[in-house]
Amino acid sequence: MRKRLNKLLWNFGLLAFLGSVPGIVAQTSPASHVSKMERDFQAAMAAEDRGDLEQAETLLSTLHKEHPGIFAVDESLGLIYAGREDFLRALPLLQSAVREQPSSDVAHANLGATFYRLHRDAPAREEFEYAVRINPRNFSAQESLGRLSMDAHRPDEAAGALLAAQRLKPDDADLKLDCVTALLAANRVDEARMMLSSFPDSDRSARAQSLLGEADEKQGKFQEAGKRLARAVELEPSEENAWQLGYDFLRHWAFDAAITEFQTASAKFPGSKRLKLGLGIALFGDAKYSETIPVFADLLASEPDNAMYAELLGIACNGPLETTSPRCAALVNYAQAHPADANAATYAASSLMKHSDSEPNVDLARKLLERALAANPNLPEAQFEMGVVLQDSSDWKGSIPYLERALKLKPDYAQAHYRLARAYWRTGRKAEGQAQMELQKKFARQEQEDLRRRLDRITSLAVTVQP
């Protein structure tokens, strides 16, 4: 909702109550100055009305210097600066205006808008809340508070404010759908459905169909949800609607359908990273690992310092590949350039060892794992992979402490139990080796669950990526 809120703010400038001339007069003392102040202020307002903001600013700046502490002057000048997006100059003036007339809901709303545009969301919320306490019928303040609450992931509060705004403008269709969005985010599905039932021509509104699909999803009506989301794409083939449909396929593991949707949408919106990400996840879920790697590698190439893309590439490069993909070299390069990223270093080392046991690869894998363990000694996968590197170098005894630490950190680590069993056997500890093999059998089924966990992990990451 942040984009919509940016568009909404600074409607306040048109709504601001600047005070009457007698109000200015009452705040000053020497009677001899009254008529000149009145004329200058009226001239500034007239200049603003005809669009001559330079003249208005000049007159108001002079008034502000000569007669500080006048609400109408500070508010007017502050709004001129805000209208030019010079928010740092607007802020102290609008703060002064609030102190000078604390009972003005519009003044608080204007100050809230300025804080918001300066990315100071907490004080912005406070000002919007203050504005609606003073005047619950301040539509712009209620709407802005609702949108800001949604941005802050406070859907219940957002729904309250947006519903209050909607009662003031019941015919605003977009606002009604914003209310539904907040209600669904707050899991108030029945209220959302009731509001959607009164929405005119919902079958011809892409956004209404998308929201109905979300409501169906929350109530377990998955087939209906898919149909609604597909209808939204049909009505409005936007990036957002394509993403929602593809993501719905993903979370129900309908990977073939997700691949088709994301491929089509990515061709139409080549700049959308989340569509590419969705495609990569769908390919991974459909076990098309060799096709997954280039997608994630391209994303990492577009943002070489993005740890999430590196993790996704690491997961893909450690899938059951028949042959090595040269694009996995990007993962190794990232890990070398980011020594503090233990996950990436571990994935890179594992990929190197899986697909080539050449001496240079073994040496590089060991160095990467040393970095990983220095950055995060409590990462069980790093401890395990170091044990594997040592075993591949025939250092069975040296591998034992790493594998034991891996299992202490992750007791159901089936592969670590297997590797530790081999190390115990090789070093004459037969009984302990047999015990580890029994544990490996016990936890082997967990390995299948690991695939699901990886899919759940990368699917959850997808929602954090912007178009």
N, C-alpha and C positions, 0 to 999 in steps of 0.2 A: 504493500500500500504506500510505500514511501514516495514513489513517483507521483501518485495522485495527490499526496499531501503537499509535495513541492508545488504542484499546480494550484492547489487551493489557497495556500498562504499568499498573502499580499492582495487578496481580496479585502483583507482587513484595512488596507490603506484607503479604500473607497468608503469603508464603513465608519472610519474613525470619527468620533465626536470631538471636534476640535475646540469646542467651547465658544460661547458667544462673546462679542466684544465687551459687554458689561462684565462677563466673567474675568476677562483680562484686567479690566479697570479695577475690579474689586481686589485684585492681588497686588496692586501697586499703590503707592501713596501720593507723591506730589501731584496735585491737581493740574499743575501747569503742563505736565507731560501727557496727560490723558488723551487729549485730542490728537497729538502727533502719533502716539502709540496706536490709537484706534485707526488712524489713516494708514499707517504703515502695515498694520496687520491685515486690514481690508485689502490693501494693494497687493500684499503677498498672496492672499486667497484668490484675488481676481487673476493674478498672474498664473497661479496654479491651474485655475479653471480654464484658461485659454491655452494651457500647455507650455507656458514659458517658465519652466522649472528653474532655469538659471536666475531669473529675476526674483522668483519666489524664494530661492535659497539665499540670495544676497540680502533681501529684506529681513528674512527670518533670522539669519545669522547675526545681523546687526542688532535686532531686537533681543536675541538670546544673550549677546555680550553686554548690552546696556541694561537689560532688565532680566537677570537670571531668575529661575524659579517659577516661571509662568507655564502652566500646564499646556495651554493651547499652542504656545510657541514651540516648546520642546517636542510635543507630540507631532506637530506639523513638520518641523525640520527633520525629526527622526524618520518620519515616513518618507520624506523626499529621499533621504540617503538610502533607506531600505528599498525604495522603488528602483534605485540604481544598483542594487545589490552591494552597496557599500555598508555591510552590516556592522563592521567594527566601529564605524563612525555613528551609525544609527543606535547601537546598543546603549551607550551612556545617556543619550537623550531620552530614549524610551524608558530606561530605568528611572531617570529623574521624573518623567511624566507620571509613572506609577506612584512614586513617592508623593508627588504633588496632588494627585487625585486618586487615592487608593480605592475609591468606590467605583471607579470606571471599569466595567467589565471589558470594554473594547480596548482600553489601554493595556490591561493585563494580557489580552489576547494578542495584541500587536507585539508586546514584549516576548510572549511565548513564541510567536512566529520567528522573531529575530534569533532567539536562542536556538530554535530548531535549525535555521539555515546556517548557523555556526556549528552545527553538529553537537550542540549541548542539550541532549534530549532530556536529561533529568530536570534542569530548571525550566525547560520548555513545558514539560508535563505539569510542573507546579503552577506555572502561570495560567495554563489552560484550565486546570482544576479550579484555580482561584476565580477565573472568569465565569465559569459555569455555576460556582457557588453564589456569586453575586447575582448572576442573571441566568437561570437555567434555560431561558428562551433565546440565548445567544447561539444561533444556529451554527455559525462558522466555528465558534469555540468548541461546541459539542462535537461537530464533525471532525475537527482537527484532533481533539482529545481522543476520539475513537480510533482514528487512523494511527496516531502516535502509539496508542496502547497496543494495537495490532503489531506494529513494528517492534514493540518491546516484548512480544509474545505474552501478552496479558489479555487473552481473548474475552474473558468474562467482563472485564472493565471496558474493553473496546465495544462489546455488544451493548452494554448499558448506555454508553455515550452515543453510539450510532443510532440506537433505537430512539433515544431522546431527540436526536437531530431529525430522524425520519418522521417522528410525530409532528415536528414543526413544518416539514415539507413532505406530506404523505404521497404526493404525486411524482416524487423524484425516483425514477426507476433505477438509476445507477446506485443511488444511496440504499434503496431497498435490497439490492443484491450485495452491497457491502455489508449490510446487517446480516444477511444470510451467511456470508463468508465468516463473519465473526462468530455467529451462533454455532456454525459447524465446527469451527476451531475450538469452541468451548464445549463441544459435544452436547449441545442443546439441539439435538436433531429434530425432535418433534416441533419445536418452535420454528426451526428453519424451514421445515416442510410446510408448516401452516402459512408462513410468509410467502413461500414459493407458490403455494396454491392460489394465492391472490394476484400473482404476477401475470400481467396480460401477455398473451401469445408466447408463453414459455417454450412451446414447441418450436418456435422460430427464433429463439434467442440462444446463441451459442453459450453465453455465460450462464444463463439459467440452466441449460442442459448439463453443463459441466458441474454446476453446484448440485443438481439433482443426482448426477452420477456419484458425487462425493457422499451425498446423503445415503444413497443406496449402498455404497461401499461400507459405510459405518454401520449400517444395519444388516450387513451380511448378504445383501442381494447382489451378488457379484456379476451375474449375467446381465441384470438390468443396468448395473453401473457401467459395464463395458459398452452396452448399446447407447447409453446416454452420452458417454464420452466420445464415441464414434460419431454420433449425431452432431456434437459440438464441433468436431473437426470438419464435418461435412458443411455445416453452416458457416464456419469461419476457420479456414485452414491456417491458423496462426501458429507461431512457434510455441506459445503457451499451451494451446489446446492439443497440439501434436505431442508435446511433452507429457501432458496429463494422461493422454491415452496410452502412450508408450510406457509410462511409469506404472500405470494400472496393470498392463500386461506383465511387467517385470515382477511386481509384488505377488502375482499369482503364478509365477514361473511359466507363463505362456511365452517361452522364449522365441519360438518361430514367429509369432505374431508381433512380438516386440522388435525383432530384427527388421521385419518388413516395414513397420511403422517408422523406426528410427532411421533406416536407410533412406526412405522416401523423404522424411522431414529434413534430414541432414543435407540432402541434395538441394532442397528448397531454401534452407537456412544454413548455409555453409559456415557462417560465423558463430553459430550456437555451440558452445562447448558442452553444455549439458546434454544436448542431443547426441553429440559424439560419445560422451561418457555413457549415455544410455545404450548406445549401439555396442560399445565395448563390453558392458555388463551383460547384455543379452547374448552376445557371441560367447562370452565366457560361460554363462549359464547353460548354453546349448553345447558345451564341450568343444567349441570351435576355437581352440586355444591359439593355433597358429594365426588365425584371422584376428584374434583379440589383440595380440601384441602390437601390431602396427597402429591400431587405434589409440591405445594408451601411450605408445611411444610418440605419436604425433602430438598428443595433448601435452606431454612433458616437454617436447621440443618447443611448443608455443609458450610455455612458462617453465624455463629450466630450473627454477628454484622452488617449484611447487611440490611439497612433500607428499601431498595426497596423490598426485599423478605418479610420483615415483613409487609409492606403495602399491598402487593399482598395477603398474607395470611389473613390479616385483612379484605380485600374486600371479600374474599371467605367465611370467617367465619361469615360474616354478610349477606350472601345471604339467600334466603328463604329455609332454611334447615328444614327437617321434624324432625330430631333428632340431638342432639349435637354430634359433632365429638371430640373425645378425643385429636386429633392432634391440636385442637385450643389452647390447654394448652401451646403450644410452643409460641403462640402470647402473652399470658399473661406473660410468663417467659421473653420474649424479652422486653416487656414494663416495667417490674419491673427492668430489668437490664439497661435500657436506659431511664432514667427519662426525658431527654431533647427531646425525640421523642414524640411530642404531638399527632401526627396522630396515631401512634401505640397504645398509651395509650387509645385514644378514641375508636379505633376499639376494643381493648381488653375489655374495660368496656362495650361497647355495646353488644359484644358477650356474656359476662357473664350475662348481664341482660336479654338478649333474651331467653336464654336457661335454666336459673335457677334463681328463685327469693329467694333462700335461704339467710338467714341473712349473712353468711360469704361471699357469692358472692356479695351481695349488699354493704357490707362494703369495700370489695376489689375494686369494681367498683368505689365507691366514692373516694377512695384514688388515684386510677389511674386518675380519672378525675380532682382531685385537682392538681395532677402533670401536667396534660395536660394543664390546664388553667394557671398554673404558668409559664409553658414554652411558651405558646402561647395563651394569652387571647382573641385574635382575630380569633380563630378557631370556626366557628359557630357550627360545629358538636359537639365540646366539650361542648359548652354552652347548646346546646339542650340536650345532654345526661345527663348532670348534672340536668337539669330540669326534665327529665324522672326519674332519681334516686330519686329525692325528691318527685315526685308525687307517685311513688311506695311505698314510706314511708309515704304517706298521708300528706306530707307537701306541700299543694297546694299553699299556699301563698308564701312560700319560693321558689317555682319553677318559679314564674312569672318573677323576674328580669333576670334569666338565659335565659328563652324563649324569652323575649323581646330583650335581647342583641343578641341572635341568629338571630332573624328576622331583627334587625338593620344591622347585618353583611351580611345577606342573605335573602332579602325580599321575594323571591319566594319559601321559604322553607315550603312546604305544610304541612309536619308533625309537624313542629313547630307551624304553625297557628292552627292546630287541637289541639295540646296539650295546647296551650295558651288559646284557647276557653274553654276547659274543666276547666282550672284553674280559668278563669274569672267567669264561671258559679258557680263553687264550692265556690267562695268567694263573691257571690252576685252581680257580675258585668255582668248582663244578656245581656244588649245591646252590651257591648264590646265583650262578648262571641259570640253573633250572628254575629257581624261584622267579627270576626276572622274565623268563620265557612264559611262565604261567600268567604273569601280570600282563605281558604283551598280548596274550590271547584274550584275557579279560577285557582289555581296553581297545582291542583292534576295531571293534564296531565304532569306537569314537572317531576313527579316521574318516568314516563316511560322514559323520556329523561335522567334521572339520570343513568339508566342502560346503555344507549348508551355512556354517558360520561365516565362511569367506564370502559366500554370495550375499548373505544378510549384511555383512560388513560393507561390501562395495555398493550394494543397493542403497543402504542408508547414507553413504557418502554422496550419492548422486543428488540428493535433494539439497545439498549445500552449494551446488554449483549454479551460478547465474547463467542466463541465456548467453 
